[in-house]
Structure formats: structure tokens, C-alpha cells
């Protein structure tokens, strides 16, 4: 038995469900999430990497999941572009139904926007940490976060039942020393 096999078994037994749920946040599809997790595990445990505990191994796999997700979509998009060059384009139908579910709204984002949003708000990473994890510039991360946040706000607020203006909360200024 290889040195890494017991750690891999422990990671999947103890943390596999959480890692799969994390991958599903990015993919929006259970089968695709399983594939992304599998690829992240292979990437994490390949090349003779040995982890001395489950926590480190899980952290490494969790860091690999967004990169694997983006890489898989990039390859899929490249293959689709190559396929389209070899045939006549088909009409593209856009579903304009309102999206209320957060997972459905996430699925509407581009892969990089989705990765940035999940890393920022699910993993609570800073912009520099997201940039490092995805291998892109901090300014690019900020742009993806801004674009994705604006789009999510539109998608999730489509059917808000506001009776006029949104509710407001009265704000009172603090009383300063010596002021009456």
C-alpha cells in the first residue's frame, strides 16, 4: 500500500461529502461535481505527494477544486468551439424565466465569476487569496466579483415583492460629548 492511500481513504470517508457539496456549488450538477472532485483528488495525490494528516489533504483538495472546475470548462469550451467551426451554427435559445434559487443563479455566471463568488463568499477568501488560488490578477478578481455580484442581484431580485420602495431603517446620529 502506498504511503498516501490511507490519507486518501480517510479524506473520502470523513470529508468526501463536504468536498462533493463544495464542488456542486461550482458546477450546479451532481455528476459534474463528482467528476470535478475526482480530478481534484487525482491532481492532489499525484506525483508522489504525501500528506501527513487528513486536514492538510482536505485543504489541498479543496484548493484544487475551483482550478479543476475552470480548467474543465475551458477545455470543454475549446472543444465546443472546434466542433462549431466544423458545422453550421444552430440557433441558440435563451431561457428568460426568472431565477430565484441561488444555485440556479450561480449557474448563470461564467465559470470564473462563479469560482470567484464561491471562493469569496463561501470560503471567505480575500481578493489577493482568490487571485493567487486562480492564478489571475487581483484587478481581474475584483472585476469578476463586481460583475457577478451585479448579475446575481438582478437574478435573485427579479420577483421581490416590494410594496414600493425597499424598507428603510431610521438612523440616529450619536450624541457627542458636550452637545445637547
Secondary structure, DSSP 8 states (H G I E B T S, - for coil): --TTHHHHHHHHHHHHHHHHHHHHHHHS-HHHHHHHHHHHHHHHH-TT---SSHHHHHHHHHHHHHHHHHHHHHHHHHHHHHHHHTS-------------SHHHHHHTS-HHHHHHHHHHHTS---HHHHHHHHTS-HHHHHHHHHHHHHHHHHHHTTT---SSS-----------TT--
